Amino acid sequence: MTDAPRGDAPAGGRYGEAVFRPEQAGESERIDFGALAYDDITMARLRALGAGPGWRCLDVGAGTGTISRRLLQEAGVASVLAVDRDVRFLTERPAPGLDVLEADITAPDFAPGRFRLVHARFVLMHLPERDRLIATLAALVAPGGVLVLSDAVDLTNDRTPGTPYTGAMRAMWQGLRSSIGTDVSWVPAYPHLLRGAGLMPVAAEIHVPPLLPGSPLSSFWADTWERSRAAMLATGLIDDAGVDEAIGYLRSDECAALSAGMLTAWGWKPKP
């Protein structure tokens, strides 16, 4: 059951629903473009951590359910509980062993059980209560289990070449922070936060996928900029022509840029 947004929700709505609306045409395709860019990396890490037969898993912010289904079909886990604020894309694609729960993970009573694997990707970066939420998710990990968190890392800085892509990314991050509360600046602190939640040992890695014309990742960023265009324009860092130029740049052979990275950190719940 989805709880109503609380008073600390940003003006853009919790989880960014005001910008990335599930009911908007093409939103499931945008999510799947991101999945095509990152799912292989995520699955390689989860399997390296041991995800397999007998594991009961929780997939937080499951989106269209690509990782949930691959855990079942490729890793052979026992079950996956896929959680999201809006489950329309999950219920459209049922699978054996896949249970679906519509819920707000920020709700005080969010406690769906204990799991050998708790996984959340591109979720916490949109929420302000990150310290509390990491503690909440850590509490859902069974002894001997693992919490795996992935979020974006902004790789632009003052020395990054001034390309149309760089300008659009800077405007996007600032616009999303102002409108829906997205903040990726703290993501490198994941290992420290996991340790603070009582997990050990902890480790982390970063993956930066290539930006290639016509690639799923390029399509993901183009669609993301279209949906967040108003927030980007409100920063004053870019205008409509600049957004259009950046989208064209992604589709051209001139594109030479680093995508935002995906940092993945994990920590183990000690056995008694």
N, C-alpha and C positions, 0 to 999 in steps of 0.2 A: 504494500500500500504506500502510495507516495504522500509524504508529509508536505504541508504547505510551506513555502519559503518563510523563514523567520526574519526578524527585523534586521539582522546583520547581513542580509543578502544585498549585493550591489545592485545598482539601478538596472543593470542589464539582465538581472535574474540569476538565480543560482545555476551553476554549471553552464552559464552562457546561453540559456534557452532563447533569450531575446535576439541573439545574433545567429546562432546555429540551431534553428528551429527544426525539430524532428519532422514536423508536418510540411516543411518547405520542399517543393519538388527538387529532387536531385540530392537530398541530404544523405540518403543511404549510399549513393554512389560516391559522394565526397568521402565518407567514412571508409568505404571500401578501397578508394585510391590510397589512403593512408595505410590501410591494412596490407595492401600489396607491397608497399614500400618497407614496412617494418615487421610484418608477421614472421618471416623466415628467421630474422634475428632473434625475435622474442622466443620463438619455438626452440631454436637452438640452445638458448640460455636455459629455458625451463627444463628441457630434456637433459642438459648437462648437470642440472641440479638434482636430477633423479626422478622427475615427474614420470609416472608410469603406472602399471597395474596396481590396484589397491588404493591408489591415492584418491582422497576426497578433496575437491578443489573449489575455490571461490574465485570467480572472475568479476571484479568490481569495475563498473563502467564499461560493460561488455560490448556496447555499441551494436554492431550487426552480428556479433557472436562468432567471428572468425577464429579467434584464439580458443574460445570455449569448445568449438567443434573440432578443432585440430588436436586439442588435448585428448578428446575422446577417441577420435578416429586414428590419429598417428601415434600418440603416446600411450593410448590404451588405458587411461585413468579410469577409476571406478565410476566417478560421477563429477559433474560440474554444476554448481549453482551460479548462474549468470544474473548479475544484479545491474539494474540501470534505473534512472529516473523515469525513462520512457522506454517501454519494452516492445514497441510495435515492430521493430526490425528483428527482434529475437523470436517473437511468437510467429512471425511469418515463415520462419525456417526451423521447425522443430527437429530434434535429433534424439535418438535413444541415449539415455543417460544424462540428458540436458534438462535441468530444472531452471525455471525463470522466476525471478522475484522483482517486482516493481517496488523500489524503495529509495529513500534518501539516506545515504550513508552518514550524513551529518546529524540525523535524528538521534536524540539521547538513548532511545530504546533499540537502536540498530544492533541486533545480536543474533544473527542467523545460525550460530553454531560454531563448532571448531573444525578446522580444515588442515590437511597436511600442506596444502599450498594456498596462499592468499596472494592474488595477483591484481594489480591496478596499473593501468597504462593511460597516460594523458588524461588523468582525472584530478589529482590533487593540485596540479598547477592552476586550476580554475577556482580553487576554494581557499578561503582565508584562514580556516582553522587547522592548518596543516599539522602543527605539533600534536594537537589533540587527536586528529584523525589517524595519524601514524600510530599513536598509542592504542587507539580503538582497533585498528586493523591488526596490530601486533597481538592484541588480546584474543583475536579470533584464530590465531595459529596454534595448532595442537603441539604439545611438546615433541621435539624432534622434527617439526615442520619448518617451513620457510616462507617469509614474506618477501615478495618481489615487487618493486616499484619502478616504473619507468615514466619519465617526463622529458619535455623538450629543454634543450640548452641553447641559448642564443649565442651564436658565434660571431656576430658582428661587433666591431669595436671602432675606435677612432682611426685605426690604421687600415680598416677594411676598404678596398677600392670602392669608389662611389659609383656603383652600377645602378641601373634601375631596380634590380632585385634587392640590393642592399637598402635603398631608400624605402622600398615598399615594406621590407621586413621590419625596419625600425619603426615605421609608422604603424604597422600592424601590432607589434608588441606594446607600444605605448597606447594605442587606441583600445586594445583589448583590456589592458590594465585599468584604464580609466572607465570603460563601459561595463565590463563584466567581472573585473577583479583578477584576471589572469596575471600571474607573477611567476616568471621562471628564474628570477635572480637567485632564489634560495635553493634551487634544485641541486647544485653541487654539494649542499649540506646533507643530502640524503644519508650517506654512511654514518655521519655523526648522529643524526636524528634516530636512525634505526638502533644504534648502540644505546642511545638514551632511552629507548623504549624497552630495553632489556634483552635485545637480540645480540647474539654473538656465536660464531664470528660473523663479520660483515665484510662485504666486498662490493666493487662497482666497476662498470665499464661504460664506454661511450661508443656509439656507432653513428657515423655520418654518411648517409647514403648519397650517391651521386645525383646531381641535377642534370638530366639529359632531356633534350627536346622530345616531347611526346611520351615521356615516362609517367607512370602512375604518380610519382612524387610531384612532378611539375604540374600535373593536373590537379593534385590535391591543393597545392599552394594557390594556383589560379582560382579554383573554386572558393578557397578560404578567403582570399582577398575580395572576391565578388561579394561574399556574404558579410564581410566585415568592412566593406567600403565606407559606409557612413562613419563608423568609429575611426577609421584611418583618416578620413578627410577632416574630422573634428580636431585632430591633433595639430593641424596647420603645417605638418611636415610634408604633405603631399597633396596634389589636387587630382581631379578625375583623369586628366591627361597622363599624369604620372602613374596612376594605377594601371591604366590601359597600356602604357609603355612597358611597365614591369611584366604584365601578363604576356605581351608580345615578346619580350626578352626571354621569358621562360621557354617559349616555343621556337626560338631561333637558334641557329648554330653559333651565335655570338655568346651564348650564355656560358659564363665561367665564374662560378660562385660555389661557396660551401652552403649546403642546406643547414638548417638548424639540426643540431645533433640530438640523439636520444640517449640520455643517461639512464642506465639501469643499475639499481642497487638492490642488494638482497641481504637478509640477515636471518639466522637460524634461531628458533626457540629452544633454549637448552632443555634437555631432558632432566627430570627430577634426580 
